[in-house]
């Protein structure tokens, strides 16, 4: 008599799913989306679609890009849960927030 391989199935089901990549567009002096919730391990890429330089600077200095010219990109992988508020150092009225969950 054969026994089902339920134990093996349990191992397969418990394999973690890798986080995805998410883009945030910078356009018309705004980040879009402005607020975002992602899972731990997600790579977020900011893309400057504006005609002037912008930066991405986390309020507590967890990450900071240099000046991003048109079509430049900056990526960060969020490995720690929490809230990350960021702004453009060249245009401080530009703000956004990323919430990282388990």
N, CA, C and O atoms as CSV, one atom per row, in Angstrom:
chain,resi,resn,atom,element,x,y,z
A,1,UNK,N,N,0.838,-1.185,0.000
A,1,UNK,CA,C,0.000,0.000,0.000
A,1,UNK,C,C,0.882,1.248,0.000
A,1,UNK,O,O,1.825,1.345,0.785
A,2,UNK,N,N,0.579,2.185,-0.867
A,2,UNK,CA,C,1.354,3.425,-0.953
A,2,UNK,C,C,0.763,4.479,-0.033
A,2,UNK,O,O,-0.453,4.570,0.137
A,3,UNK,N,N,1.655,5.281,0.562
A,3,UNK,CA,C,1.218,6.382,1.427
A,3,UNK,C,C,1.412,7.702,0.682
A,3,UNK,O,O,2.401,7.871,-0.031
A,4,UNK,N,N,0.490,8.620,0.840
A,4,UNK,CA,C,0.655,9.922,0.187
A,4,UNK,C,C,1.892,10.641,0.728
A,4,UNK,O,O,2.302,10.425,1.868
A,5,UNK,N,N,2.459,11.471,-0.083
A,5,UNK,CA,C,3.654,12.220,0.301
A,5,UNK,C,C,3.283,13.604,0.834
A,5,UNK,O,O,3.784,14.620,0.351
A,6,UNK,N,N,2.406,13.633,1.830
A,6,UNK,CA,C,1.949,14.911,2.386
A,6,UNK,C,C,3.092,15.705,3.003
A,6,UNK,O,O,3.113,16.932,2.910
A,7,UNK,N,N,4.031,15.026,3.625
A,7,UNK,CA,C,5.176,15.724,4.216
A,7,UNK,C,C,5.967,16.478,3.166
A,7,UNK,O,O,6.372,17.619,3.386
A,8,UNK,N,N,6.185,15.845,2.028
A,8,UNK,CA,C,6.897,16.493,0.936
A,8,UNK,C,C,6.100,17.681,0.404
A,8,UNK,O,O,6.674,18.729,0.107
A,9,UNK,N,N,4.807,17.528,0.285
A,9,UNK,CA,C,3.957,18.625,-0.163
A,9,UNK,C,C,4.068,19.810,0.794
A,9,UNK,O,O,4.110,20.961,0.359
A,10,UNK,N,N,4.116,19.531,2.091
A,10,UNK,CA,C,4.262,20.595,3.088
A,10,UNK,C,C,5.557,21.363,2.902
A,10,UNK,O,O,5.583,22.580,3.083
A,11,UNK,N,N,6.634,20.673,2.543
A,11,UNK,CA,C,7.899,21.353,2.295
A,11,UNK,C,C,7.800,22.269,1.078
A,11,UNK,O,O,8.318,23.385,1.085
A,12,UNK,N,N,7.144,21.794,0.059
A,12,UNK,CA,C,7.007,22.592,-1.153
A,12,UNK,C,C,6.175,23.842,-0.882
A,12,UNK,O,O,6.527,24.924,-1.351
A,13,UNK,N,N,5.096,23.717,-0.145
A,13,UNK,CA,C,4.214,24.846,0.141
A,13,UNK,C,C,4.911,25.893,0.998
A,13,UNK,O,O,4.586,27.076,0.896
A,14,UNK,N,N,5.864,25.491,1.843
A,14,UNK,CA,C,6.482,26.433,2.762
A,14,UNK,C,C,7.681,27.169,2.171
A,14,UNK,O,O,8.305,27.970,2.868
A,15,UNK,N,N,8.017,26.922,0.921
A,15,UNK,CA,C,9.118,27.642,0.299
A,15,UNK,C,C,8.711,29.105,0.157
A,15,UNK,O,O,7.627,29.402,-0.345
A,16,UNK,N,N,9.578,30.027,0.600
A,16,UNK,CA,C,9.198,31.437,0.522
A,16,UNK,C,C,9.124,31.919,-0.919
A,16,UNK,O,O,9.842,31.439,-1.796
A,17,UNK,N,N,8.246,32.870,-1.134
A,17,UNK,CA,C,8.128,33.500,-2.442
A,17,UNK,C,C,9.043,34.715,-2.440
A,17,UNK,O,O,9.000,35.524,-1.512
A,18,UNK,N,N,9.862,34.848,-3.463
A,18,UNK,CA,C,10.764,35.994,-3.540
A,18,UNK,C,C,9.963,37.257,-3.825
A,18,UNK,O,O,8.990,37.245,-4.579
A,19,UNK,N,N,10.391,38.323,-3.214
A,19,UNK,CA,C,9.703,39.599,-3.398
A,19,UNK,C,C,9.897,40.089,-4.832
A,19,UNK,O,O,10.821,39.676,-5.532
A,20,UNK,N,N,9.024,40.957,-5.233
A,20,UNK,CA,C,9.059,41.460,-6.602
A,20,UNK,C,C,9.817,42.779,-6.684
A,20,UNK,O,O,10.315,43.300,-5.686
A,21,UNK,N,N,9.887,43.293,-7.884
A,21,UNK,CA,C,10.452,44.614,-8.124
A,21,UNK,C,C,9.307,45.595,-8.347
A,21,UNK,O,O,8.303,45.263,-8.978
A,22,UNK,N,N,9.470,46.797,-7.827
A,22,UNK,CA,C,8.442,47.835,-7.953
A,22,UNK,C,C,9.122,49.116,-8.431
A,22,UNK,O,O,10.208,49.461,-7.965
A,23,UNK,N,N,8.483,49.812,-9.355
A,23,UNK,CA,C,8.997,51.104,-9.821
A,23,UNK,C,C,8.172,52.247,-9.248
A,23,UNK,O,O,6.954,52.153,-9.100
A,24,UNK,N,N,8.876,53.327,-8.931
A,24,UNK,CA,C,8.239,54.589,-8.563
A,24,UNK,C,C,8.699,55.611,-9.592
A,24,UNK,O,O,9.898,55.833,-9.763
A,25,UNK,N,N,7.752,56.227,-10.272
A,25,UNK,CA,C,8.075,57.231,-11.285
A,25,UNK,C,C,8.199,58.602,-10.636
A,25,UNK,O,O,7.427,58.956,-9.746
A,26,UNK,N,N,9.174,59.357,-11.093
A,26,UNK,CA,C,9.338,60.746,-10.665
A,26,UNK,C,C,8.943,61.600,-11.862
A,26,UNK,O,O,9.606,61.590,-12.899
A,27,UNK,N,N,7.852,62.337,-11.698
A,27,UNK,CA,C,7.340,63.131,-12.817
A,27,UNK,C,C,6.555,64.317,-12.279
A,27,UNK,O,O,5.800,64.191,-11.316
A,28,UNK,N,N,6.741,65.466,-12.910
A,28,UNK,CA,C,6.033,66.691,-12.534
A,28,UNK,C,C,6.207,67.006,-11.046
A,28,UNK,O,O,5.262,67.395,-10.359
A,29,UNK,N,N,7.445,66.826,-10.570
A,29,UNK,CA,C,7.807,67.131,-9.187
A,29,UNK,C,C,7.006,66.312,-8.179
A,29,UNK,O,O,6.659,66.804,-7.105
A,30,UNK,N,N,6.713,65.050,-8.532
A,30,UNK,CA,C,6.006,64.134,-7.628
A,30,UNK,C,C,6.576,62.728,-7.785
A,30,UNK,O,O,7.072,62.354,-8.847
A,31,UNK,N,N,6.491,61.961,-6.700
A,31,UNK,CA,C,6.778,60.529,-6.740
A,31,UNK,C,C,5.452,59.805,-6.960
A,31,UNK,O,O,4.450,60.140,-6.328
A,32,UNK,N,N,5.443,58.822,-7.845
A,32,UNK,CA,C,4.195,58.095,-8.072
A,32,UNK,C,C,4.432,56.592,-8.174
A,32,UNK,O,O,5.150,56.136,-9.064
A,33,UNK,N,N,3.839,55.830,-7.279
A,33,UNK,CA,C,2.943,56.270,-6.211
A,33,UNK,C,C,3.710,56.948,-5.078
A,33,UNK,O,O,4.878,56.650,-4.829
A,34,UNK,N,N,3.032,57.853,-4.408
A,34,UNK,CA,C,3.647,58.585,-3.297
A,34,UNK,C,C,3.830,57.686,-2.087
A,34,UNK,O,O,4.877,57.725,-1.442
A,35,UNK,N,N,2.833,56.882,-1.772
A,35,UNK,CA,C,2.878,55.955,-0.636
A,35,UNK,C,C,2.757,54.537,-1.174
A,35,UNK,O,O,1.974,54.270,-2.086
A,36,UNK,N,N,3.548,53.626,-0.596
A,36,UNK,CA,C,3.635,52.272,-1.118
A,36,UNK,C,C,3.862,51.306,0.034
A,36,UNK,O,O,4.599,51.618,0.969
A,37,UNK,N,N,3.236,50.137,-0.024
A,37,UNK,CA,C,3.487,49.062,0.937
A,37,UNK,C,C,4.059,47.882,0.173
A,37,UNK,O,O,3.498,47.450,-0.834
A,38,UNK,N,N,5.202,47.354,0.667
A,38,UNK,CA,C,5.879,46.242,-0.001
A,38,UNK,C,C,6.290,45.201,1.032
A,38,UNK,O,O,6.311,45.481,2.230
A,39,UNK,N,N,6.614,44.009,0.568
A,39,UNK,CA,C,7.112,42.939,1.434
A,39,UNK,C,C,8.625,43.075,1.595
A,39,UNK,O,O,9.305,43.647,0.743
A,40,UNK,N,N,9.135,42.539,2.701
A,40,UNK,CA,C,10.579,42.484,2.915
A,40,UNK,C,C,11.225,41.829,1.698
A,40,UNK,O,O,10.704,40.848,1.167
A,41,UNK,N,N,12.347,42.365,1.263
A,41,UNK,CA,C,13.071,41.816,0.126
A,41,UNK,C,C,12.717,42.432,-1.207
A,41,UNK,O,O,13.308,42.086,-2.229
A,42,UNK,N,N,11.751,43.349,-1.209
A,42,UNK,CA,C,11.343,43.988,-2.459
A,42,UNK,C,C,12.379,45.027,-2.887
A,42,UNK,O,O,12.873,45.805,-2.071
A,43,UNK,N,N,12.695,45.022,-4.171
A,43,UNK,CA,C,13.568,46.050,-4.746
A,43,UNK,C,C,12.670,47.149,-5.312
A,43,UNK,O,O,11.820,46.900,-6.167
A,44,UNK,N,N,12.879,48.370,-4.815
A,44,UNK,CA,C,12.140,49.524,-5.322
A,44,UNK,C,C,13.102,50.340,-6.180
A,44,UNK,O,O,14.221,50.641,-5.766
A,45,UNK,N,N,12.650,50.691,-7.376
A,45,UNK,CA,C,13.457,51.496,-8.289
A,45,UNK,C,C,12.716,52.786,-8.607
A,45,UNK,O,O,11.581,52.769,-9.084
A,46,UNK,N,N,13.376,53.897,-8.333
A,46,UNK,CA,C,12.844,55.208,-8.689
A,46,UNK,C,C,13.394,55.568,-10.066
A,46,UNK,O,O,14.591,55.427,-10.316
A,47,UNK,N,N,12.524,56.031,-10.955
A,47,UNK,CA,C,12.910,56.395,-12.318
A,47,UNK,C,C,12.549,57.862,-12.535
A,47,UNK,O,O,11.389,58.248,-12.399
A,48,UNK,N,N,13.552,58.678,-12.875
A,48,UNK,CA,C,13.283,60.099,-13.091
A,48,UNK,C,C,12.764,60.319,-14.508
A,48,UNK,O,O,13.532,60.307,-15.470
A,49,UNK,N,N,11.459,60.519,-14.625
A,49,UNK,CA,C,10.818,60.823,-15.905
A,49,UNK,C,C,10.600,62.324,-16.073
A,49,UNK,O,O,9.896,62.760,-16.984
A,50,UNK,N,N,11.208,63.107,-15.188
A,50,UNK,CA,C,11.067,64.559,-15.240
A,50,UNK,C,C,12.206,65.142,-16.076
A,50,UNK,O,O,13.161,64.442,-16.411
A,51,UNK,N,N,12.095,66.417,-16.405
A,51,UNK,CA,C,13.122,67.071,-17.214
A,51,UNK,C,C,14.156,67.797,-16.373
A,51,UNK,O,O,15.041,68.459,-16.915
A,52,UNK,N,N,14.054,67.682,-15.059
A,52,UNK,CA,C,15.025,68.294,-14.147
A,52,UNK,C,C,15.547,67.216,-13.206
A,52,UNK,O,O,14.873,66.209,-12.993
A,53,UNK,N,N,16.746,67.410,-12.635
A,53,UNK,CA,C,17.287,66.416,-11.703
A,53,UNK,C,C,16.470,66.338,-10.415
A,53,UNK,O,O,15.882,67.324,-9.970
A,54,UNK,N,N,16.449,65.144,-9.830
A,54,UNK,CA,C,15.823,64.895,-8.532
A,54,UNK,C,C,16.697,63.913,-7.758
A,54,UNK,O,O,17.584,63.277,-8.327
A,55,UNK,N,N,16.440,63.797,-6.463
A,55,UNK,CA,C,17.116,62.795,-5.637
A,55,UNK,C,C,16.064,61.996,-4.876
A,55,UNK,O,O,14.878,62.324,-4.885
A,56,UNK,N,N,16.531,60.943,-4.220
A,56,UNK,CA,C,15.700,60.140,-3.320
A,56,UNK,C,C,16.507,60.005,-2.035
A,56,UNK,O,O,17.536,59.329,-2.019
A,57,UNK,N,N,16.051,60.639,-0.958
A,57,UNK,CA,C,16.793,60.651,0.301
A,57,UNK,C,C,15.877,60.231,1.444
A,57,UNK,O,O,14.880,60.898,1.723
A,58,UNK,N,N,16.215,59.126,2.104
A,58,UNK,CA,C,15.425,58.654,3.247
A,58,UNK,C,C,15.682,59.579,4.432
A,58,UNK,O,O,16.822,59.977,4.673
A,59,UNK,N,N,14.645,59.917,5.160
A,59,UNK,CA,C,14.715,60.897,6.242
A,59,UNK,C,C,15.784,60.565,7.276
A,59,UNK,O,O,16.457,61.468,7.774
A,60,UNK,N,N,15.954,59.283,7.608
A,60,UNK,CA,C,16.931,58.877,8.624
A,60,UNK,C,C,18.211,58.343,8.002
A,60,UNK,O,O,18.981,57.643,8.660
A,61,UNK,N,N,18.440,58.668,6.738
A,61,UNK,CA,C,19.671,58.357,6.006
A,61,UNK,C,C,19.903,56.871,5.765
A,61,UNK,O,O,21.049,56.448,5.612
A,62,UNK,N,N,18.837,56.069,5.727
A,62,UNK,CA,C,18.985,54.646,5.402
A,62,UNK,C,C,19.468,54.486,3.962
A,62,UNK,O,O,20.226,53.564,3.661
A,63,UNK,N,N,19.036,55.377,3.074
A,63,UNK,CA,C,19.505,55.372,1.688
A,63,UNK,C,C,19.419,56.780,1.133
A,63,UNK,O,O,18.638,57.608,1.600
A,64,UNK,N,N,20.246,57.032,0.119
A,64,UNK,CA,C,20.249,58.352,-0.520
A,64,UNK,C,C,20.859,58.207,-1.908
A,64,UNK,O,O,21.956,57.671,-2.066
A,65,UNK,N,N,20.140,58.686,-2.895
A,65,UNK,CA,C,20.680,58.669,-4.255
A,65,UNK,C,C,21.503,59.929,-4.487
A,65,UNK,O,O,21.429,60.884,-3.712
A,66,UNK,N,N,22.270,59.923,-5.538
A,66,UNK,CA,C,22.841,61.156,-6.041
A,66,UNK,C,C,21.775,61.836,-6.883
A,66,UNK,O,O,20.624,61.402,-6.910
A,67,UNK,N,N,22.161,62.896,-7.565
A,67,UNK,CA,C,21.220,63.578,-8.459
A,67,UNK,C,C,20.888,62.654,-9.625
A,67,UNK,O,O,21.779,62.113,-10.279
A,68,UNK,N,N,19.597,62.485,-9.873
A,68,UNK,CA,C,19.121,61.644,-10.970
A,68,UNK,C,C,18.685,62.543,-12.117
A,68,UNK,O,O,17.719,63.296,-11.991
A,69,UNK,N,N,19.397,62.464,-13.234
A,69,UNK,CA,C,18.992,63.207,-14.420
A,69,UNK,C,C,17.847,62.472,-15.106
A,69,UNK,O,O,17.454,61.390,-14.669
A,70,UNK,N,N,17.312,63.047,-16.169
A,70,UNK,CA,C,16.211,62.428,-16.905
A,70,UNK,C,C,16.575,61.000,-17.310
A,70,UNK,O,O,17.647,60.752,-17.862
A,71,UNK,N,N,15.672,60.073,-17.028
A,71,UNK,CA,C,15.804,58.634,-17.308
A,71,UNK,C,C,16.778,57.893,-16.396
A,71,UNK,O,O,16.948,56.684,-16.553
A,72,UNK,N,N,17.421,58.572,-15.453
A,72,UNK,CA,C,18.281,57.877,-14.487
A,72,UNK,C,C,17.424,57.107,-13.500
A,72,UNK,O,O,16.251,57.415,-13.291
A,73,UNK,N,N,18.044,56.085,-12.892
A,73,UNK,CA,C,17.356,55.212,-11.940
A,73,UNK,C,C,18.169,55.081,-10.665
A,73,UNK,O,O,19.394,55.197,-10.664
A,74,UNK,N,N,17.444,54.835,-9.575
A,74,UNK,CA,C,18.064,54.502,-8.291
A,74,UNK,C,C,17.251,53.377,-7.672
A,74,UNK,O,O,16.025,53.458,-7.593
A,75,UNK,N,N,17.943,52.317,-7.228
A,75,UNK,CA,C,17.248,51.162,-6.633
A,75,UNK,C,C,17.716,50.921,-5.212
A,75,UNK,O,O,18.858,51.209,-4.852
A,76,UNK,N,N,16.791,50.378,-4.404
A,76,UNK,CA,C,17.087,50.002,-3.020
A,76,UNK,C,C,16.274,48.759,-2.695
A,76,UNK,O,O,15.087,48.679,-3.010
A,77,UNK,N,N,16.933,47.779,-2.054
A,77,UNK,CA,C,16.236,46.572,-1.608
A,77,UNK,C,C,15.894,46.756,-0.138
A,77,UNK,O,O,16.776,47.018,0.680
A,78,UNK,N,N,14.614,46.619,0.199
A,78,UNK,CA,C,14.134,46.812,1.567
A,78,UNK,C,C,14.153,45.473,2.299
A,78,UNK,O,O,13.263,44.643,2.113
A,79,UNK,N,N,15.174,45.268,3.132
A,79,UNK,CA,C,15.350,44.003,3.852
A,79,UNK,C,C,14.865,44.047,5.289
A,79,UNK,O,O,14.841,43.018,5.964
A,80,UNK,N,N,14.477,45.221,5.769
A,80,UNK,CA,C,14.049,45.369,7.160
A,80,UNK,C,C,12.647,45.973,7.203
A,80,UNK,O,O,12.402,47.007,6.582
A,81,UNK,N,N,11.716,45.332,7.939
A,81,UNK,CA,C,10.368,45.902,8.061
A,81,UNK,C,C,10.410,47.282,8.716
A,81,UNK,O,O,11.295,47.572,9.521
A,82,UNK,N,N,9.456,48.115,8.364
A,82,UNK,CA,C,9.367,49.440,8.969
A,82,UNK,C,C,8.779,50.445,8.004
A,82,UNK,O,O,8.320,50.100,6.915
A,83,UNK,N,N,8.804,51.710,8.432
A,83,UNK,CA,C,8.321,52.809,7.601
A,83,UNK,C,C,9.512,53.654,7.183
A,83,UNK,O,O,10.340,54.033,8.011
A,84,UNK,N,N,9.590,53.940,5.912
A,84,UNK,CA,C,10.688,54.707,5.346
A,84,UNK,C,C,10.112,55.932,4.636
A,84,UNK,O,O,9.498,55.816,3.576
A,85,UNK,N,N,10.317,57.099,5.231
A,85,UNK,CA,C,9.878,58.339,4.603
A,85,UNK,C,C,11.060,58.907,3.829
A,85,UNK,O,O,12.199,58.856,4.294
A,86,UNK,N,N,10.783,59.445,2.654
A,86,UNK,CA,C,11.864,59.973,1.827
A,86,UNK,C,C,11.424,61.276,1.159
A,86,UNK,O,O,10.242,61.621,1.151
A,87,UNK,N,N,12.404,61.989,0.600
A,87,UNK,CA,C,12.152,63.286,-0.019
A,87,UNK,C,C,13.212,63.538,-1.085
A,87,UNK,O,O,14.197,62.807,-1.182
A,88,UNK,N,N,12.998,64.575,-1.876
A,88,UNK,CA,C,13.990,65.026,-2.849
A,88,UNK,C,C,14.814,66.127,-2.187
A,88,UNK,O,O,14.262,67.141,-1.759
A,89,UNK,N,N,16.123,65.936,-2.100
A,89,UNK,CA,C,16.982,66.933,-1.457
A,89,UNK,C,C,17.013,68.245,-2.241
A,89,UNK,O,O,17.295,69.299,-1.671
A,90,UNK,N,N,16.729,68.188,-3.534
A,90,UNK,CA,C,16.716,69.395,-4.363
A,90,UNK,C,C,15.374,70.115,-4.324
A,90,UNK,O,O,15.300,71.319,-4.566
A,91,UNK,N,N,14.316,69.372,-4.018
A,91,UNK,CA,C,12.950,69.915,-3.971
A,91,UNK,C,C,12.247,69.303,-2.755
A,91,UNK,O,O,11.454,68.374,-2.914
A,92,UNK,N,N,12.521,69.804,-1.545
A,92,UNK,CA,C,12.051,69.172,-0.305
A,92,UNK,C,C,10.536,69.014,-0.177
A,92,UNK,O,O,10.072,68.252,0.671
A,93,UNK,N,N,9.759,69.715,-0.999
A,93,UNK,CA,C,8.306,69.533,-0.954
A,93,UNK,C,C,7.900,68.187,-1.548
A,93,UNK,O,O,6.770,67.743,-1.346
A,94,UNK,N,N,8.795,67.538,-2.271
A,94,UNK,CA,C,8.526,66.214,-2.845
A,94,UNK,C,C,8.793,65.164,-1.771
A,94,UNK,O,O,9.927,65.024,-1.312
A,95,UNK,N,N,7.768,64.433,-1.369
A,95,UNK,CA,C,7.919,63.431,-0.316
A,95,UNK,C,C,7.199,62.143,-0.701
A,95,UNK,O,O,6.336,62.124,-1.579
A,96,UNK,N,N,7.580,61.072,-0.016
A,96,UNK,CA,C,6.917,59.789,-0.196
A,96,UNK,C,C,7.186,58.899,1.004
A,96,UNK,O,O,7.999,59.231,1.866
A,97,UNK,N,N,6.496,57.762,1.055
A,97,UNK,CA,C,6.679,56.831,2.170
A,97,UNK,C,C,6.517,55.405,1.668
A,97,UNK,O,O,5.634,55.099,0.867
A,98,UNK,N,N,7.400,54.543,2.166
A,98,UNK,CA,C,7.313,53.116,1.869
A,98,UNK,C,C,7.177,52.375,3.185
A,98,UNK,O,O,7.985,52.557,4.095
A,99,UNK,N,N,6.150,51.535,3.283
A,99,UNK,CA,C,5.941,50.673,4.445
A,99,UNK,C,C,6.369,49.272,4.028
A,99,UNK,O,O,5.882,48.729,3.037
A,100,UNK,N,N,7.294,48.690,4.804
A,100,UNK,CA,C,7.816,47.357,4.503
A,100,UNK,C,C,7.270,46.386,5.542
A,100,UNK,O,O,7.462,46.572,6.744
A,101,UNK,N,N,6.586,45.345,5.066
A,101,UNK,CA,C,5.968,44.359,5.953
A,101,UNK,C,C,6.654,43.008,5.798
A,101,UNK,O,O,7.339,42.750,4.809
A,102,UNK,N,N,6.451,42.140,6.812
A,102,UNK,CA,C,7.024,40.789,6.772
A,102,UNK,C,C,6.402,39.971,5.694
A,102,UNK,O,O,6.762,38.807,5.515
